[in-house]
Amino acid sequence: MIVLEYAISGLLFGATYSLVAIGFTLIFGVLNRFNIAHGATLMVSAFAGATISILLGGADSYLVLILAFVGSVIAGAIVGLLVRLVAFVPLRNAAALSPFVTSAAVALILEELFLHLTQQVPIYSVEVTEFPSPLENLAFFVGDLYIRGAYLVIFVVALVIMALLHWWLNHTKSGLAIRAVEENPDVAWLLGINGHRVEIMVFAAASAIAGAAGCLIGVAYGSVSPFLGSNLLLVSFVVLVLAGIGSVRGAMICGLFVGVIETVTAGTISSETKEAVLFIILFAVLVIRPQGIFAGAASTRD
C-alpha cells in the first residue's frame, strides 16, 4: 500500500517534470540548440510567484495563488525572451556550442543574482524562501491512500497546460508553423513562414510553461531557492533523452515516469539513491534504444 501511495505521488508530481522537459524540447526543436538557461528561467519565475504570494498574504487565499501563478507565467515568458536576445540572437550564425555556453553563462548570472538578492531583500531567506499557499495542508484520502492536495492540483493544472499545448501545436496556424520549422527550417522559409517570428513564439511559450512549472513546483515544495532550476534542469534533460530529443509527446509521458521512479525510490530505499536508479534506467534505455523511447523516424537536421 505504501509503495502505491509513493507511486501516485510521483505520478502527480511528475507532471511538473513533463512541463519543464516540454519547454526544453520546444526550444531545441526549433533552434536545434539547448537552452541551458531554461532552468534559471523556471527559478526566476518561481521567485516571482513566491514574491506575489508573500506580499499579498497567499497562505490563505486561492485568489492570491492564482495571481502568483499568472505572475510566474508572465515572468517566465519575459525572462525567456531576454535570454533569447542575449544568448541566442547574437550567435545565430555561430558554432552550435556557442549558444550552449552563453545560455549557461546567463543561468549562472541569474543564480548568483538571486543568491545575492536572498541575502539582501528582507522578504527572502538565505537558504530557501517560503512559498505560502492555501494548498499546503490540503489532503485527500482514497480508502487508506493519502494524497497531497497540492500534488493533485498540480497534476490537473499541468494536464490542462499540456492539453492546450497539444491543441495549439496541432490545430492552429502558428502551431503548424512551429512544426514546419522543426521539420525543415529552409523549406519553411520558402513556404513563407517567418522563422524568426516562430522562434520568438517558441521562446515565449516554452518559457511561460517553465514559469508555470516553477510556480507549481514552488507550491509543491512550499519554498523556492536560487538553485531550484539547476536541479530540475538535470532531471528534465534525463526526461528528454529517455523520450527522444524533439518528442513533445514523449516528454509528457516520460516526465510522469521519472516522477514515479524518483518518488518510489526515495520512499522505499533512500533519497540519496534516486538519481543513481534514474541514471541506471537511462543507461539501459540508451543501450536498447539509443534514439529514445518515443523518437520518430525523421532524420536529425544540422
C-alpha positions in Angstrom: 0.0 0.0 0.0 2.8 2.4 0.9 4.5 1.8 -2.5 1.3 2.6 -4.3 1.0 5.8 -2.3 4.5 6.8 -3.3 3.7 5.9 -7.0 0.6 8.0 -7.0 2.5 11.0 -5.5 5.3 10.5 -8.0 2.8 10.4 -10.9 1.1 13.6 -9.8 4.3 15.5 -9.2 6.0 14.1 -12.3 3.7 16.3 -14.4 5.9 19.2 -13.4 8.9 17.4 -14.9 6.9 16.9 -18.1 6.3 20.7 -18.2 9.9 21.5 -17.8 11.0 19.0 -20.4 8.4 20.1 -22.9 9.7 23.7 -22.8 13.3 22.4 -23.2 12.1 20.2 -26.2 10.2 23.0 -28.0 13.3 25.3 -28.0 15.6 22.6 -29.1 13.2 21.5 -31.9 13.1 25.0 -33.5 16.7 26.1 -32.9 18.5 22.7 -32.7 20.2 24.2 -29.7 20.0 23.5 -25.9 18.9 26.4 -23.8 20.8 25.8 -20.5 19.2 28.9 -19.0 15.8 27.2 -19.1 16.2 26.1 -15.5 17.2 29.6 -14.4 14.0 30.9 -16.2 12.0 28.5 -14.1 13.8 29.6 -10.9 13.2 33.3 -11.6 9.5 32.6 -12.3 9.2 30.6 -9.1 10.6 33.6 -7.1 8.1 35.9 -8.9 5.2 33.7 -7.8 6.6 33.4 -4.2 7.1 37.2 -4.0 3.5 37.9 -5.0 2.3 35.3 -2.5 4.4 36.7 0.3 3.5 40.3 -0.3 -0.3 39.6 -0.7 -0.6 37.1 2.1 -1.1 34.0 0.0 -1.2 31.4 2.8 -5.0 31.5 3.0 -6.1 32.9 -0.4 -6.7 31.0 -3.6 -7.1 34.3 -5.4 -3.5 35.2 -4.4 -2.4 31.8 -5.6 -3.9 32.3 -9.0 -2.3 35.8 -9.2 1.1 34.2 -8.2 0.6 31.6 -11.0 -0.2 34.2 -13.6 2.8 36.3 -12.4 5.1 33.3 -12.7 3.9 32.6 -16.2 4.4 36.2 -17.3 7.8 36.4 -15.6 8.8 33.2 -17.4 7.9 34.5 -20.8 9.7 37.8 -20.2 12.9 36.1 -18.9 12.8 33.6 -21.8 12.6 36.3 -24.4 15.5 38.2 -22.7 17.6 35.0 -22.7 16.9 34.7 -26.4 18.0 38.3 -27.1 21.2 37.9 -25.0 22.3 34.3 -25.6 20.9 33.2 -28.9 20.2 36.1 -31.3 23.8 37.5 -31.5 25.1 34.0 -32.1 22.6 32.8 -34.7 25.3 32.0 -37.3 27.9 30.9 -34.7 29.0 27.4 -33.9 26.5 25.1 -32.3 28.4 25.1 -29.0 28.3 28.9 -28.6 24.6 29.3 -27.5 25.2 26.4 -25.1 28.0 28.3 -23.4 26.2 31.7 -23.4 22.9 30.3 -22.1 24.9 28.5 -19.4 26.6 31.8 -18.5 23.2 33.5 -18.3 22.0 30.8 -16.0 24.9 31.3 -13.7 24.4 35.0 -13.7 20.8 34.7 -12.7 21.6 32.2 -10.0 24.2 34.5 -8.5 21.9 37.4 -8.8 19.1 35.7 -6.9 21.6 34.3 -4.4 22.6 37.9 -3.7 19.0 39.1 -3.5 18.1 36.4 -0.9 20.9 37.8 1.3 19.8 41.4 0.9 16.0 41.5 0.4 14.2 41.1 3.8 11.2 39.1 2.5 13.6 36.4 1.2 15.7 33.9 3.2 19.3 32.9 2.5 18.8 29.2 2.2 15.2 28.8 1.0 12.4 31.3 0.7 8.9 30.3 1.7 6.2 30.0 -0.9 3.0 30.4 1.2 0.0 28.6 -0.3 -3.5 27.5 0.8 -2.7 24.1 -0.7 0.0 23.4 1.9 -2.3 21.4 4.3 -4.8 20.2 1.8 -5.1 16.4 1.7 -7.4 13.7 0.3 -7.9 10.1 1.3 -9.0 7.3 -1.2 -9.6 4.5 1.2 -6.3 4.2 3.1 -4.4 6.1 0.4 -3.1 9.5 1.4 -2.9 12.0 -1.5 -1.5 15.5 -1.1 -3.9 18.1 -2.3 -1.1 20.2 -3.7 0.1 17.3 -5.9 -3.4 16.7 -7.2 -4.0 20.3 -8.1 -0.5 20.5 -9.7 -1.3 17.4 -11.8 -4.7 18.8 -13.0 -3.2 22.1 -13.9 -0.2 20.5 -15.7 -2.6 18.3 -17.7 -4.6 21.3 -18.8 -1.4 23.1 -19.9 -0.3 20.0 -21.9 -3.7 19.6 -23.5 -3.7 23.3 -24.5 -0.2 22.9 -25.9 -1.1 19.8 -27.9 -4.2 21.6 -29.3 -2.1 24.7 -30.2 0.6 22.7 -32.0 -1.8 20.6 -34.0 -4.8 22.7 -34.7 -3.6 26.3 -35.2 -1.7 28.1 -38.0 1.0 29.2 -35.6 1.4 25.7 -34.2 1.6 24.2 -37.7 4.3 26.9 -38.5 6.3 25.8 -35.5 6.1 22.1 -36.6 7.1 23.1 -40.1 10.2 25.0 -38.8 11.1 22.0 -36.6 10.8 19.6 -39.6 12.8 21.7 -42.0 13.5 25.4 -41.4 14.8 26.0 -45.0 11.6 24.7 -46.6 9.5 26.6 -44.1 11.2 29.8 -45.1 10.5 29.0 -48.8 6.8 28.5 -47.9 6.7 32.0 -46.4 7.0 31.1 -42.8 9.0 33.7 -40.8 11.4 31.6 -38.8 12.4 34.5 -36.5 8.8 35.1 -35.6 8.4 31.4 -34.9 11.5 31.4 -32.7 10.0 34.3 -30.7 6.7 32.4 -30.2 8.5 29.3 -29.1 10.8 31.0 -26.6 7.8 32.9 -25.1 5.6 29.8 -25.0 8.3 27.4 -23.7 9.5 29.9 -21.0 5.9 30.6 -20.0 5.4 26.9 -19.5 8.6 26.9 -17.4 7.1 29.7 -15.4 4.0 27.7 -14.7 6.2 24.7 -13.7 8.2 27.0 -11.4 5.1 28.2 -9.6 3.7 24.6 -9.3 7.0 23.2 -8.0 7.3 26.1 -5.5 3.8 25.3 -4.2 4.7 21.6 -4.0 7.9 22.2 -2.1 6.5 25.1 -0.1 9.7 27.0 -0.9 12.0 28.3 -3.6 15.8 28.7 -3.8 18.3 30.2 -6.3 19.4 26.6 -7.2 15.9 25.3 -7.9 16.3 25.5 -11.7 19.7 23.8 -11.9 18.5 20.8 -10.0 15.4 20.4 -12.2 17.3 21.0 -15.4 19.3 17.8 -14.9 16.1 15.8 -14.4 14.4 17.4 -17.4 17.5 16.5 -19.5 17.1 12.9 -18.4 13.4 13.0 -19.4 14.4 14.5 -22.8 16.9 11.7 -23.5 14.6 9.0 -22.4 11.8 10.3 -24.6 13.9 11.0 -27.6 15.1 14.6 -28.2 12.4 16.5 -30.0 9.5 14.4 -29.0 6.9 16.6 -27.1 4.5 13.7 -26.5 7.4 11.6 -25.2 8.5 14.3 -22.9 5.0 14.5 -21.4 4.9 10.7 -20.8 8.5 10.3 -19.6 8.1 13.1 -17.1 5.4 11.2 -15.4 7.5 8.0 -15.4 10.5 9.8 -13.9 8.4 11.3 -11.2 7.2 7.8 -10.2 10.7 6.3 -10.3 12.1 9.1 -8.1 9.4 9.1 -5.5 9.2 5.3 -5.2 13.0 5.0 -4.9 13.2 7.8 -2.4 10.4 6.4 -0.3 11.4 2.7 -0.3 15.2 2.9 -0.5 16.6 6.4 0.2 16.6 9.9 -1.4 20.3 9.6 -2.0 19.9 6.7 -4.4 17.1 8.1 -6.6 19.4 9.7 -9.0 21.5 6.5 -9.3 18.4 4.4 -10.1 17.3 7.0 -12.6 20.6 7.0 -14.5 20.8 3.2 -14.4 17.4 3.2 -16.2 18.6 5.9 -18.6 21.7 3.8 -19.4 19.6 0.7 -20.0 17.2 2.6 -22.3 20.1 4.1 -24.3 21.7 0.7 -24.8 18.5 -0.8 -26.1 17.1 2.2 -27.9 19.8 5.0 -28.3 17.4 7.4 -30.1 15.0 7.4 -27.1 11.7 5.6 -26.5 9.4 7.9 -28.5 11.9 9.1 -31.2 10.4 9.3 -34.6 11.8 8.2 -37.9 12.7 11.8 -39.0 16.4 12.4 -39.6 18.2 14.9 -37.4 19.0 18.2 -39.1 22.2 20.1 -38.6 
